[in-house]
């Protein structure tokens, strides 16, 4: 019975169209024009910038699904313990994984100096560097100056390295204390190659 009702409804619609054409012949041209439509799916390109931390091996998209910035731990549970005068290195692999049809480059930059918080804030310094791969962060050259932006072509990647050093003048009371270091990275499309 449901099938019969569905067929009747469909026929009623067809009939209404035919009656409309007969009653208003001036609009007949509008109904008799046929334009083929090749319906397809339209999808916006993903601006995908995945990050992989070193030595944590944790991965995260640079922006969450709601557009807010993501946080990625570079050290994970392997937080280094430093003695005064010692340093540790970490890094982040940044990829340009967009699925846009054309080629384009993104520019990744640090938006400000690293922010150090916690009991050791006054005794920790951060250096910046780059390397060909994450393992290269152990041997690259570091500077205290905010690093220059890195341009990454579609499908490419780059590595930003960080060196954390505990001052040799850190007091004995610093033993067992901790610090959290945050670096803000920004990625923006800078151009495309047709």
HELIX and SHEET records of a PDB file:
HELIX    1   1 UNK A    2  UNK A   23  1                                  22    
HELIX    2   2 UNK A   25  UNK A   27  5                                   3    
HELIX    3   3 UNK A   28  UNK A   32  1                                   5    
HELIX    4   4 UNK A  121  UNK A  123  5                                   3    
HELIX    5   5 UNK A  134  UNK A  138  5                                   5    
HELIX    6   6 UNK A  172  UNK A  174  5                                   3    
SHEET    1   A 5 UNK A  59  UNK A  61  0                                        
SHEET    2   A 5 UNK A  50  UNK A  54 -1                                        
SHEET    3   A 5 UNK A  87  UNK A  95 -1                                        
SHEET    4   A 5 UNK A 157  UNK A 166 -1                                        
SHEET    5   A 5 UNK A 124  UNK A 131 -1                                        
SHEET    1   B 3 UNK A 150  UNK A 153  0                                        
SHEET    2   B 3 UNK A 103  UNK A 110 -1                                        
SHEET    3   B 3 UNK A 185  UNK A 193 -1                                        
SHEET    1   C 2 UNK A 115  UNK A 118  0                                        
SHEET    2   C 2 UNK A 179  UNK A 182 -1                                        
END                                                                             
